[in-house]
């Protein structure tokens, strides 16, 4: 039978009543208070074996009290609850020394299981103050799916465990990797990212491990690799499923022995990096096909994190839209609002491109439309553009728009019946495709023409000429 005294602090009488009943039935002695000062008095007097507390109390924020509690009684487990279900709340709870963070509303069975575990295996967690990121949160959303992500990340911040992030394109895999780095114990070290799908397969080993002078044709000087550049920090291996087998073998040795050799080199080099990998592919399927090493998979998949697609967290769309409108306003674009009808339309849309697609849509709306309020009719007009991917189509990283363009052209010709459209069709259609395509690329790269040219696969001078000919307004980032 469980034993122990639980100190519960919450200014909501209903929450106190529910916790008192559930914990008393489980066999614990429960003491209740509605303020932080009483809780602090109990803790400083040595009372209680575990604390359950809300963050925002009438007299004091618990994050201001928690460091004092942990300094006075470092072995006292503290469970923090909050209705402010943001990424930073979870991170702050962990950094300030909380044993666990629970978003409201919480599951009573889960809470009692956590209480039992905390009392049986008390843990001391070092407190480490972080700056209040406020609206600069790297991750946005209060859905249950995102709350679970926050809790996992909070547990991982002060570890060097290897993490595998799995999710569709556009779900924010690099954002999660950056959050692990920026709020973890390696935050003062470098964050280095490499996308396996964006590098020629015969150059990946040199990119990762560096090369010596004369190691291969064109290697005129010694060059450092990403492992060397990331030393003391985090190395993010994006699209790990596209790594060739030869490079997989070398990466496995690094993970096993903590050292590597450059291409053309003989002297082993010690490495001190945290590895975070990501993929949108089924690595198990690649293993069965003989395209990915099973032993490397187990080395990388120490802590798996699945990022939900946007269609599984549509309740986060309003927060995401406000966040993206806030970003573009800071970048110099006109402030916008969105009406209820338009938000409901966004919730119904399938979002094949996930959060990245939503961000690009918000940037287009901010850049191309003068209206202060985005209405349902305006949004319908934008989502119905032929350049937009149909919400009913399944798409992946290699999007094929041929079918969409063909359907659009068929519909265009049908409007003229037996007559032919006016001359100049080629240039009119080309303009209709190029204008939104280039505008979207510029919006996605925040006005960076070099990156936009790379994204589109065209020469920078060609892009500049197209921007001028099509009279596209380039909104430059203020950051």
C-alpha positions as CSV (number, residue, x, y, z in Angstrom):
1,X,0.0,0.0,0.0
2,X,1.5,3.4,-1.0
3,X,2.4,5.7,1.9
4,X,3.6,9.3,2.1
5,X,2.4,12.8,2.5
6,X,1.5,14.8,-0.7
7,X,1.5,18.6,-0.6
8,X,-0.9,20.0,-3.2
9,X,-0.9,23.7,-4.2
10,X,-3.5,25.0,-6.7
11,X,-5.7,28.1,-6.5
12,X,-8.5,26.1,-8.3
13,X,-10.7,24.5,-5.6
14,X,-12.0,21.9,-8.1
15,X,-8.5,20.7,-8.9
16,X,-7.7,20.5,-5.2
17,X,-10.8,18.4,-4.5
18,X,-10.2,16.0,-7.4
19,X,-6.5,15.5,-6.4
20,X,-7.4,15.0,-2.7
21,X,-10.0,12.3,-3.6
22,X,-7.7,10.5,-6.1
23,X,-4.6,10.5,-3.9
24,X,-6.5,9.7,-0.7
25,X,-8.0,6.7,-2.4
26,X,-4.5,5.6,-3.4
27,X,-3.5,5.6,0.3
28,X,-1.6,8.9,0.6
29,X,-2.0,11.6,3.2
30,X,-2.9,14.9,1.4
31,X,-2.4,18.5,2.5
32,X,-4.0,21.2,0.4
33,X,-3.3,24.9,-0.1
34,X,-4.3,27.6,-2.5
35,X,-1.1,29.7,-2.3
36,X,2.6,29.5,-2.8
37,X,3.5,31.0,0.6
38,X,1.8,28.2,2.6
39,X,3.5,25.6,0.3
40,X,6.9,27.2,1.0
41,X,6.2,27.2,4.7
42,X,5.4,23.5,4.7
43,X,8.4,22.6,2.5
44,X,10.9,24.7,4.6
45,X,9.5,23.0,7.8
46,X,10.4,19.6,6.3
47,X,6.8,18.5,5.7
48,X,5.7,16.4,2.8
49,X,7.3,13.6,0.7
50,X,6.2,15.0,-2.6
51,X,4.8,18.3,-4.0
52,X,2.1,18.8,-6.7
53,X,1.8,22.4,-7.7
54,X,0.3,24.7,-10.3
55,X,2.7,27.2,-11.9
56,X,0.7,30.4,-11.6
57,X,-0.4,31.0,-8.0
58,X,-2.2,34.1,-6.6
59,X,0.9,35.3,-4.6
60,X,3.9,34.0,-6.5
61,X,4.9,32.1,-9.7
62,X,6.1,28.6,-8.7
63,X,9.1,28.9,-10.9
64,X,10.4,31.6,-8.6
65,X,9.9,29.3,-5.6
66,X,11.0,26.0,-7.1
67,X,14.8,26.8,-7.0
68,X,14.6,27.6,-3.3
69,X,12.8,24.3,-2.7
70,X,15.4,22.3,-4.6
71,X,18.2,24.1,-2.8
72,X,16.7,23.4,0.6
73,X,15.4,19.9,-0.1
74,X,17.1,18.6,-3.3
75,X,15.6,15.1,-2.9
76,X,12.0,16.4,-2.7
77,X,10.1,15.4,-5.9
78,X,8.0,18.3,-7.4
79,X,5.3,17.7,-10.0
80,X,4.5,20.9,-11.9
81,X,1.0,21.4,-13.5
82,X,0.1,24.2,-15.9
83,X,-2.7,25.3,-18.2
84,X,-0.1,27.4,-20.0
85,X,0.7,24.4,-22.2
86,X,3.7,25.7,-24.1
87,X,7.1,24.3,-25.0
88,X,8.8,26.8,-22.7
89,X,6.6,25.8,-19.7
90,X,7.8,22.2,-20.0
91,X,11.4,23.3,-20.5
92,X,11.3,25.7,-17.5
93,X,9.8,23.0,-15.3
94,X,12.7,20.6,-16.1
95,X,15.4,23.3,-15.9
96,X,14.1,24.5,-12.5
97,X,14.4,21.0,-11.1
98,X,10.8,19.6,-11.4
99,X,10.5,15.8,-11.3
100,X,7.8,15.9,-14.0
101,X,5.6,18.4,-15.9
102,X,1.9,17.7,-16.5
103,X,-0.2,19.9,-18.8
104,X,-3.8,20.6,-17.7
105,X,-6.2,18.8,-18.1
106,X,-4.2,15.8,-16.9
107,X,-5.1,12.1,-16.6
108,X,-5.5,11.1,-12.9
109,X,-4.3,7.5,-13.5
110,X,-1.1,8.9,-15.1
111,X,-0.6,11.3,-12.3
112,X,-0.9,8.7,-9.6
113,X,1.5,6.4,-11.4
114,X,4.0,9.3,-11.6
115,X,3.5,10.0,-7.9
116,X,4.2,6.4,-7.0
117,X,7.3,6.2,-9.3
118,X,8.7,9.5,-7.9
119,X,8.3,8.3,-4.2
120,X,9.9,5.0,-5.0
121,X,12.8,6.4,-7.0
122,X,13.4,10.0,-5.9
123,X,15.8,11.8,-8.2
124,X,17.8,14.9,-7.8
125,X,17.9,17.1,-10.9
126,X,20.3,20.0,-11.2
127,X,18.6,23.4,-11.6
128,X,19.9,25.4,-14.5
129,X,18.4,28.9,-15.2
130,X,17.5,29.7,-18.8
131,X,16.4,33.0,-20.3
132,X,12.7,33.5,-20.8
133,X,12.1,33.0,-24.5
134,X,8.6,34.4,-24.3
135,X,7.1,34.7,-27.8
136,X,10.4,33.4,-29.3
137,X,9.3,29.8,-28.6
138,X,10.9,27.4,-31.2
139,X,7.9,25.1,-31.1
140,X,4.2,26.2,-31.1
141,X,1.1,24.2,-30.2
142,X,-1.0,23.1,-27.3
143,X,-2.5,19.9,-28.7
144,X,-2.0,16.6,-26.7
145,X,0.4,15.4,-29.4
146,X,2.6,18.5,-29.0
147,X,2.4,18.3,-25.2
148,X,3.9,14.8,-25.3
149,X,6.7,16.1,-27.5
150,X,7.4,18.9,-25.0
151,X,7.6,16.4,-22.1
152,X,10.0,14.1,-24.0
153,X,12.2,17.1,-25.0
154,X,12.2,18.4,-21.4
155,X,13.5,15.0,-20.2
156,X,16.2,14.9,-22.8
157,X,17.7,18.4,-22.4
158,X,20.3,17.5,-19.9
159,X,21.4,14.3,-21.5
160,X,23.6,13.4,-24.5
161,X,21.4,10.5,-25.7
162,X,21.2,10.0,-29.4
163,X,17.8,11.0,-30.8
164,X,15.9,9.8,-33.9
165,X,13.2,12.2,-35.1
166,X,10.7,10.7,-37.5
167,X,8.1,12.7,-39.4
168,X,6.7,13.8,-42.7
169,X,8.4,16.6,-44.6
170,X,7.4,20.0,-43.2
171,X,6.6,18.8,-39.7
172,X,9.5,20.7,-38.1
173,X,12.2,18.0,-37.6
174,X,15.1,20.5,-37.6
175,X,13.2,22.8,-35.2
176,X,13.0,20.0,-32.7
177,X,16.7,19.2,-33.2
178,X,17.6,22.9,-32.7
179,X,15.5,23.0,-29.5
180,X,17.3,20.0,-28.1
181,X,20.6,21.9,-28.7
182,X,19.6,25.4,-27.8
183,X,18.0,24.5,-24.5
184,X,20.3,21.5,-23.6
185,X,23.7,21.4,-21.9
186,X,25.5,21.8,-25.2
187,X,23.9,25.1,-26.0
188,X,27.3,26.9,-25.9
189,X,28.7,24.6,-28.6
190,X,28.0,24.7,-32.3
191,X,24.9,23.3,-34.0
192,X,25.8,21.8,-37.4
193,X,23.2,20.4,-39.8
194,X,23.8,18.3,-42.9
195,X,21.0,17.1,-45.2
196,X,22.0,13.7,-46.7
197,X,19.5,14.1,-49.6
198,X,21.1,17.4,-50.7
199,X,24.7,16.2,-51.1
200,X,26.1,14.0,-53.9
201,X,26.5,10.5,-52.6
202,X,30.2,10.3,-53.4
203,X,30.9,13.4,-51.4
204,X,29.0,12.6,-48.2
205,X,31.9,10.9,-46.4
206,X,34.2,13.9,-47.1
207,X,31.4,16.3,-46.0
208,X,30.9,14.4,-42.7
209,X,34.5,13.5,-41.8
210,X,36.6,15.9,-43.8
211,X,39.4,15.1,-46.2
212,X,43.2,15.4,-46.6
213,X,44.9,17.2,-49.4
214,X,45.1,15.0,-52.5
215,X,42.6,12.5,-51.1
216,X,40.6,12.6,-54.3
217,X,40.6,14.6,-57.6
218,X,39.9,18.2,-56.7
219,X,41.0,18.0,-53.1
220,X,43.7,20.7,-53.3
221,X,43.6,21.5,-49.6
222,X,42.7,19.8,-46.3
223,X,39.1,20.4,-45.4
224,X,37.3,19.9,-42.1
225,X,34.1,17.8,-42.0
226,X,30.9,18.3,-40.1
227,X,32.0,16.2,-37.2
228,X,35.0,18.4,-36.6
229,X,32.9,21.6,-37.0
230,X,30.3,20.3,-34.5
231,X,32.8,19.2,-31.8
232,X,31.5,20.1,-28.4
233,X,28.0,20.7,-29.8
234,X,25.3,18.9,-31.8
235,X,25.4,17.3,-35.2
236,X,22.0,17.1,-36.9
237,X,21.9,14.3,-39.6
238,X,18.8,15.2,-41.7
239,X,17.3,12.6,-44.0
240,X,19.5,9.9,-42.6
241,X,17.7,7.3,-44.8
242,X,19.5,8.7,-47.9
243,X,23.0,8.0,-46.5
244,X,24.9,5.5,-48.7
245,X,26.0,2.2,-47.2
246,X,29.7,3.1,-47.2
247,X,29.1,6.3,-45.1
248,X,26.8,4.3,-42.8
249,X,29.7,2.0,-42.0
250,X,32.0,4.9,-41.1
251,X,29.2,6.5,-39.0
252,X,28.6,3.3,-37.1
253,X,32.3,3.2,-36.1
254,X,32.1,6.8,-34.8
255,X,29.1,5.9,-32.7
256,X,30.8,2.8,-31.4
257,X,34.3,4.1,-30.8
258,X,33.9,7.9,-30.5
259,X,36.5,8.5,-33.2
260,X,36.9,8.8,-37.0
261,X,39.5,9.3,-39.7
262,X,39.3,11.9,-42.5
263,X,39.0,10.7,-46.1
264,X,42.6,10.0,-47.1
265,X,43.8,10.3,-43.5
266,X,45.2,7.7,-41.1
267,X,45.3,9.3,-37.7
268,X,42.1,8.7,-35.6
269,X,40.4,11.8,-34.4
270,X,38.4,11.8,-31.2
271,X,35.0,13.4,-31.4
272,X,32.6,14.9,-28.8
273,X,29.3,15.5,-30.4
274,X,25.6,14.7,-29.7
275,X,24.0,13.0,-32.7
276,X,20.4,13.9,-33.6
277,X,19.1,12.2,-36.8
278,X,15.9,12.7,-38.7
279,X,14.1,10.9,-41.5
280,X,10.7,10.9,-43.3
281,X,11.3,7.4,-44.4
282,X,10.5,4.0,-42.9
283,X,14.0,2.8,-41.9
284,X,12.7,-0.7,-41.0
285,X,11.6,-1.0,-44.7
286,X,15.0,0.2,-45.9
287,X,16.6,-2.4,-43.6
288,X,14.5,-5.2,-45.2
289,X,15.6,-3.9,-48.6
290,X,19.2,-4.0,-47.6
291,X,19.6,-0.2,-47.9
292,X,20.2,0.6,-44.3
293,X,22.3,-1.1,-41.6
294,X,20.2,-2.6,-38.8
295,X,23.1,-2.1,-36.3
296,X,23.3,1.6,-37.2
297,X,19.5,1.9,-36.8
298,X,19.7,0.7,-33.2
299,X,22.6,3.0,-32.5
300,X,20.7,6.0,-33.8
301,X,17.2,5.0,-32.5
302,X,18.1,5.3,-28.8
303,X,15.3,7.8,-28.2
304,X,12.7,7.9,-31.0
305,X,10.5,11.0,-31.4
306,X,7.6,10.9,-33.8
307,X,6.4,14.3,-35.0
308,X,2.7,14.4,-35.8
309,X,1.6,15.7,-39.2
310,X,-0.4,18.9,-39.1
311,X,-3.6,17.1,-40.0
312,X,-3.3,15.2,-36.6
313,X,-3.0,18.5,-34.6
314,X,-5.4,20.8,-36.4
315,X,-6.3,22.4,-33.0
316,X,-2.8,24.0,-33.1
317,X,-3.6,25.9,-36.4
318,X,-4.9,29.1,-34.8
319,X,-1.7,29.4,-32.6
320,X,0.5,28.6,-35.6
321,X,-1.2,31.2,-37.8
322,X,-0.9,33.9,-35.1
323,X,2.8,32.9,-34.7
324,X,3.6,33.2,-38.4
325,X,1.7,36.5,-38.8
326,X,3.7,37.8,-35.9
327,X,6.9,36.7,-37.6
328,X,6.1,38.4,-40.9
329,X,5.0,41.6,-39.1
330,X,8.4,41.7,-37.4
331,X,10.0,41.3,-40.8
332,X,8.3,44.4,-42.0
333,X,5.1,43.2,-43.6
334,X,1.6,44.5,-42.8
335,X,-0.1,43.2,-39.7
336,X,-2.9,40.8,-40.5
337,X,-5.8,39.1,-38.8
338,X,-7.8,36.1,-39.9
339,X,-11.6,35.6,-39.4
340,X,-13.3,32.6,-37.9
341,X,-14.5,31.3,-41.3
342,X,-11.0,31.3,-42.7
343,X,-9.7,29.5,-39.6
344,X,-12.3,26.8,-40.0
345,X,-11.3,26.4,-43.6
346,X,-7.7,25.9,-42.6
347,X,-8.7,23.3,-40.1
348,X,-10.5,21.4,-42.9
349,X,-7.6,21.5,-45.3
350,X,-5.5,18.3,-45.5
351,X,-2.1,20.0,-45.3
352,X,0.1,17.7,-47.4
353,X,3.0,20.0,-46.8
354,X,2.4,20.2,-43.0
355,X,3.5,23.2,-40.9
356,X,5.9,24.4,-43.6
357,X,3.1,24.6,-46.1
358,X,1.0,26.6,-43.5
359,X,3.9,29.0,-42.9
360,X,4.4,29.6,-46.6
361,X,0.7,30.2,-47.1
362,X,0.7,32.8,-44.3
363,X,3.7,34.5,-45.8
364,X,1.9,34.7,-49.2
365,X,-1.2,36.1,-47.6
366,X,0.8,38.7,-45.8
367,X,2.9,39.6,-48.9
368,X,0.3,39.5,-51.7
369,X,-2.9,40.8,-50.2
370,X,-3.6,44.3,-48.9
371,X,-6.6,43.4,-46.7
372,X,-6.1,43.7,-43.0
373,X,-8.4,40.7,-42.3
374,X,-8.0,37.4,-44.2
375,X,-11.6,36.3,-45.0
376,X,-12.9,32.9,-45.9
377,X,-13.5,34.0,-49.5
378,X,-10.0,35.4,-49.9
379,X,-8.5,32.2,-48.4
380,X,-10.6,30.1,-50.7
381,X,-9.3,32.0,-53.6
382,X,-5.7,31.4,-52.5
383,X,-6.2,27.7,-51.8
384,X,-7.9,27.3,-55.2
385,X,-5.0,28.6,-57.2
386,X,-3.7,26.1,-59.8
387,X,-0.2,26.4,-58.2
388,X,-1.5,25.0,-54.9
389,X,-1.4,21.3,-54.3
390,X,-4.8,19.8,-54.0
391,X,-5.7,18.9,-50.5
392,X,-7.1,15.5,-51.7
393,X,-3.8,14.4,-53.2
394,X,-1.2,12.3,-51.5
395,X,2.2,14.0,-51.9
396,X,5.7,13.3,-50.7
397,X,9.1,14.9,-50.9
398,X,9.1,14.5,-54.7
399,X,5.9,16.3,-55.6
400,X,4.6,15.7,-59.1
401,X,2.4,18.6,-60.2
402,X,1.9,17.2,-63.8
403,X,-1.6,15.9,-63.1
404,X,-2.7,19.2,-61.4
405,X,-1.4,21.3,-64.3
406,X,-3.0,19.1,-66.9
407,X,-6.4,19.3,-65.1
408,X,-6.1,23.1,-64.8
409,X,-5.3,23.4,-68.6
410,X,-8.2,21.1,-69.5
411,X,-10.5,23.3,-67.5
412,X,-9.1,26.4,-69.0
413,X,-9.7,25.2,-72.6
414,X,-13.2,24.0,-71.7
415,X,-14.2,27.5,-70.8
416,X,-13.8,28.5,-74.5
417,X,-15.9,25.7,-75.8
418,X,-15.2,25.1,-79.5
419,X,-13.3,28.4,-79.9
420,X,-9.6,28.7,-79.2
421,X,-8.2,31.0,-76.5
422,X,-6.6,34.3,-77.5
423,X,-3.0,34.1,-78.8
424,X,-0.1,34.2,-76.4
425,X,-1.2,31.3,-74.3
426,X,2.3,30.0,-73.6
427,X,3.5,33.2,-72.0
428,X,0.3,33.7,-70.0
429,X,0.4,30.2,-68.6
430,X,4.1,30.5,-67.9
431,X,3.5,33.7,-66.0
432,X,0.7,32.3,-64.0
433,X,3.0,29.4,-62.9
434,X,6.2,31.4,-62.4
435,X,4.7,34.2,-60.4
436,X,3.3,32.2,-57.5
437,X,6.2,29.7,-57.7
438,X,8.9,32.4,-57.3
439,X,6.8,34.3,-54.8
440,X,6.4,31.2,-52.7
441,X,10.2,30.4,-52.9
442,X,11.0,34.0,-51.8
443,X,8.6,33.8,-49.0
444,X,10.0,30.5,-47.8
445,X,13.5,31.9,-47.8
446,X,12.5,35.2,-46.3
447,X,13.5,37.2,-49.3
448,X,17.0,35.6,-49.6
449,X,17.5,35.4,-53.4
450,X,20.5,33.2,-53.2
451,X,18.6,30.6,-51.2
452,X,15.5,31.0,-53.4
453,X,17.6,30.3,-56.5
454,X,19.1,27.2,-54.9
455,X,15.6,26.1,-53.9
456,X,14.3,26.6,-57.5
457,X,17.4,25.1,-59.1
458,X,18.0,28.2,-61.3
459,X,20.9,30.6,-61.7
460,X,20.7,33.7,-59.4
461,X,20.9,36.1,-62.3
462,X,18.1,34.2,-64.0
463,X,16.0,34.6,-60.8
464,X,16.8,38.3,-60.6
465,X,15.7,38.8,-64.2
466,X,12.4,36.9,-63.5
467,X,11.7,39.0,-60.4
468,X,12.2,42.1,-62.4
469,X,10.2,41.0,-65.5
470,X,7.3,39.7,-63.3
471,X,7.4,42.7,-61.1
472,X,7.6,40.6,-57.9
473,X,8.0,42.5,-54.7
474,X,10.8,41.0,-52.5
475,X,10.1,41.4,-48.8
476,X,13.4,41.1,-47.0
477,X,13.8,39.7,-43.5
478,X,14.5,42.2,-40.8
479,X,16.4,39.6,-38.8
